[in-house]
Amino acid sequence: MKKHNFSAGPSILPDSTIKNSAEAVLNFAGTGLSLLEVSHRGKEFVAVMDEAQALFKELLDIPAGYEVLFLGGGASTQFCMVPYNLLAKKAAYLNTGTWANKALKEAKGFGEVVEVASSKDTLYNYVPKNYEIPSDADYFHITTNNTIYGTEIKKDLDVNVPLVADMSSDIFSRPVDISKYTLIYGGAQKNLAPAGVTFVIVKKDALGKMDRHIPTMLDYRTHVDGGSMFNTPPVFPIFSALQTLKWLKEMGGVSAMEKINIDKADLLYNEIDRNKMFKATVADQEDRSLMNICFVMNDEYKELEKDFFDLATSKGMSGIKGHRSVGGFRASTYNAMPKESIQAMVDCMKEFSAKY
Ligand SMILES: *Cc1c(COP(=O)(O)O)cnc(C)c1O
């Protein structure tokens, strides 16, 4: 039976990414050796790194003056690396979810942290809009897509201080005006590659302004200067990321992807709104994520939650349980998710409600 992979992360990847990665594990670039056992400084892997960085820049239309880095440590390491490198006195954070909150907490070890707004008391079911960012903040940190709660900041914000964004779960889902950001980071395992590599897009002239000592591996300049090869980079997920980037380009790039993502998300949100048994956890259309669609059973049908889960599972749906802090269901609809899988979910919801 065909599986429909709605997992929130690690998550669905294009077939070509999986297939080409598997082939490279057996025989990498015609070397007769596995990708897993060759030097990262050999010409075959250097070519992979160069092409991945170049395609990253091309697909996101990254202007001159920015560098793309591929690092280890996950997005979670960026929660401390960002303030280490950019927080001199004060930073502002928007608290839109568990990840945003973790980033904010980590920054507190480096200086004054101002939480400009939070949606915590309503279980993060909206994105706060009217807040003031202190004009003397070194940067303002946002999480553009809140993977757990299904909210998303889909427009690039205009702010009065340098903007830093965690884009772990919506990178490459839409065009981004990179020039509005000083730094963007994310774990690759949501929309790009298997776990193990973290991407960073950093404006180079923002670096080198701190008085503090920064440990070598946590200093962005180390990796800018070393071309992400200061130490051994995570070669396998970087290779896979390149395959996804090639696929993205074939699909028409991020503008084409955005249209497809809107179309896919509409299909599912429309059914959730239409179907009397279900309710979206995020009410405001503007805040609804195109990548993680969270919904619960309406109050009068709460006791049927397990029945729906069982029906969906029997039809090949995988990874649809909501995060334990939210409950209900979460359908993650990343770039690689085909519309037919979302249609299968919608059909399943229709079949379920027809029974009652
Ligand atoms: C998954 C996720 C993280 C954590 O990423 P790791 O690579 O596991 O550290 C951080 N932020 C967001 C928005 C995420 O979705």
The ligand as an SDF file (V2000), in Angstrom:
LIG
                    3D

 15 15  0  0  0  0  0  0  0  0999 V2000
   12.7320   21.1090   14.1930 C   0  0  0  0  0  0  0  0  0  0  0  0
   12.9330   22.5400   14.5140 C   0  0  0  0  0  0  0  0  0  0  0  0
   14.0130   22.9910   15.2890 C   0  0  0  0  0  0  0  0  0  0  0  0
   15.0130   22.0390   15.9200 C   0  0  0  0  0  0  0  0  0  0  0  0
   15.9030   21.6030   14.9770 O   0  0  0  0  0  0  0  0  0  0  0  0
   17.1310   20.6580   15.3780 P   0  0  0  0  0  0  0  0  0  0  0  0
   17.8810   20.5920   14.0880 O   0  0  0  0  0  0  0  0  0  0  0  0
   16.5570   19.3460   15.8170 O   0  0  0  0  0  0  0  0  0  0  0  0
   17.8980   21.3230   16.4450 O   0  0  0  0  0  0  0  0  0  0  0  0
   14.1520   24.3380   15.4980 C   0  0  0  0  0  0  0  0  0  0  0  0
   13.2810   25.2250   14.9880 N   0  0  0  0  0  0  0  0  0  0  0  0
   12.2240   24.8330   14.2460 C   0  0  0  0  0  0  0  0  0  0  0  0
   11.2800   25.8570   13.6890 C   0  0  0  0  0  0  0  0  0  0  0  0
   12.0190   23.4840   13.9830 C   0  0  0  0  0  0  0  0  0  0  0  0
   10.9650   23.0880   13.2480 O   0  0  0  0  0  0  0  0  0  0  0  0
  1  2  1  0
  2  3  1  0
  2 14  2  0
  3  4  1  0
  3 10  2  0
  4  5  1  0
  5  6  1  0
  6  7  2  0
  6  8  1  0
  6  9  1  0
 10 11  1  0
 11 12  2  0
 12 13  1  0
 12 14  1  0
 14 15  1  0
M  END
$$$$
